[in-house]
Amino acid sequence: MRRTLLTVTSSLSLATALLAPLPALAQQAAQAEETAQEDDDFHKSGGIIVTAPFVRDLSILAGTSELSGDTLAREARAQIGDALTKLPGVSATSFSPGASRPVLRGFQGERIRVLTDGIGTIDVSNTSPDHGVTVEPIILDRVEVLRGPAVLLFGGQAVGGAVNAIDKRIPREVPEEPFHLDALATYGSAADERSIGASLDVPLTSKLVLHLDGSYRKSDDLRVGGFVLSPGLRAEQLEEAAEERAEGNREEAAEAEELAGLRGRIPNTGTETYSFGAGLAYIGEGGSFGISGSYYNSLYGVPERPGAGHHHGEEEGEAGGEEEEGPVTIGLDQFKVDFRGQVDLPGFFEALRLRAAYADFKQTEFEGDEVGTVFRNNGIESRLELVQRERGGWRGATGVQYVHRDFSAIGAEAFVPPNTTDQVGIFTLQEVRLGKIELEGAGRFDRVVVKSQDVGVERRFNSYSFAAGLAYLPTDQLRIGVNLNRAQRAPAAEELFSNGPHIATQAFEIGNPNFTTEKSWGGEAYIRYSTPDVNLSLTGFYNRFDDFIIDVPTGLEEDDLPVFQFIQNDAKYYGIEAEASVVFARAGSFKFIADGVADYVHASLDGLGPVPRIPPLRLLGGLEAQSDVLNLRAEVEWFDDQERNANFETPTEGFTLVNASASWKPFGASRGVTLIASANNIFDVIGRRAASFTKDFAPLGGRDFRISARFSF
């Protein structure tokens, strides 16, 4: 249902008043000239430094943006997906405050890789939207969002892009001071959220550094600005209440009416998370080596889907009937060991780099006080790269990657049988510059084996992926380019083997063990212009898929749950991303910036209509006053209605968010103390993300006042 004309007109008038000539927001561009004294802000006036080990500074990553420093501190939330949504082309699954994964260019799940320093998180967040990501944003150094064809170098499945979270658990440099401390403390009013995180680096010798970090976050049920249920679900509950009352079932009618009228807070959405880690690194003239260990623990509630009540069957008792379970909560923990090493080489190759990690992950789904299903995932991921020394404008890297995953689910609702996945990939990336022309090429081969002994199925897949790029640089400020790619992705175990009720998603999920490899052709064209006062970027992208794998609602029910079936079907995605930042005035120590972002995705399944859960057109814009010690910002984010919906998918009503923030360095720009205050969703509107599985009964948070203190000494 569309918003009324009055609401739309009011929202656009407010946006116009704040944004002047620009319609959207480009936050990272607005911060590109933040003071250089902030050691942990990695914005550079010439662009963004990409620290993925083997593609550092390689321009084939045409769509790259970053969140760091004060902006990361202001936007940090319980889950990394919700922290990145103001970047171009980024949305989030927003399943609950405790589980939200990034959505890039409309892609989510298996097609998006979430990395920590170039290595997968080795959790199960890519397999289902109810699974949290084991990354704590408040202790990160920065987050890089990598889009475009060349991201296939992180794996053929990363056709949608990758999110690379950079922490400091394995130090990269020796502090010049006796110790270096970073800390962040935040309070948010919408969920009574309290969080604190800190990291400490201590030089033990001139080449040996010790790192320690820890974090704690707790929040209550999320407050919203109106009715919890969408208008459609409210109407269903009121209709059910009328039917129950007509049949004389007053108690059931009252329950349905109470649910229809629920507002103020979303029940069972509180979170509690803590983490800690330690690392040790040797940093010498000929290379560096480091190791770290970390632990992550989170407990969070899952909002309940109305009408999706579920039971195991008859329970023995006085009534001898069927007993429904209590609210679902999820507890997860992960122990992880990371290694990073580099050896500098003479001659043709500049360096040999190794990155590896092992993780032991467990997730428990509780139904009330009872343990429902326990998921376990033991995994190893490693990559070895040879980096070429630049010669005559030619540079590149070649490497091998290995991934092992041992997954099991135990319990009454283990909808996926135990399985293992082994993947070996070989890749290369090459770039050459010839005057004003840059040529780029990348290739990757993957061998993937997915097997489950319990069902007696073993599948083997060979996938080949390629990318090529051409860029023209008529001036130092202007860059025009095009990238093309051919990518293949092997089906994941969940897409092959799922067959049963999944209580956390409140759905009955069915896979297909006969799926073939997913294949796609894709491309993007872009133009970028950059000067000290003006940054502009426009990108158009297109992806055509053969045998695209997607889970779709069938309209059927099994075990009192809606059935979602994985299917293979041809599909196409296309869209645009635009961002701009302009310094339009200066006065005293202040400069005044207008910035904006716009993004849009159109996705269809051949013969079946729209792809489900696709974000709508989004415009986001802001005005900012910056100085060395004080920044003031106001912004408006507008979402269009999403009425291109799959079968059995409900429309998503558009909404507008208005936010404001201020950051102040009370002791000066170089003293390492920043105080941040922000007001989000100032007009307390109800917003629902079209990309969210739970949008109709778990809207975004209402008015939220946040204060943060950031320290760096």
Secondary structure by P-SEA (a helix, b strand, c coil): ccccaaaaaaaaaaaaaaccccccccccccccccccccccccccccbbbbcccccccccccccccccccaaaaaacccccccccccccccccccccccbbbbbccccccccccccccccccccccccccccccccccccccbbbbbbcccccccccccccbbbbbbbccccccccccccccccccccccccccccccbbbbbbccccbbbbbbcbbbbbcccccccccccaaaaaaaaaaaaaaaaacaaaaaaaaaaaaacccccccccccccccccbbbbbccccccccccbbbbbbbbbbbcccccccccccccccccbbbbcbbbbbbbbbbbbbbbbbbbcccccbbbbbcbbbbbbbbbbccccccbbbbbbbccbbbbbbbccccccccccbbbbbbbbbbbbccccccccbbbbbbbbbbbbbbbcccbbbbbbbbbbbbbbbbcccbbbbbbbbbbbbbbcccccccccccccccbbbbbccccccccccccccccccbbbbbccccbbbbcccccbbbbbcccbbbbbbbbbbbbcbbbbbbbcccccccbbbbbbbbbbbccccbbbbbcccccccccbbbbbcbbbbbbbbbccccccccccccbbbbcbbbbbcccbbbbcbbbbbcccccccccbbbbbbbbbbbbbbbbccccccccbbbbbbcccccbbbbbbcccccccccccccbbbbbbbbbcc
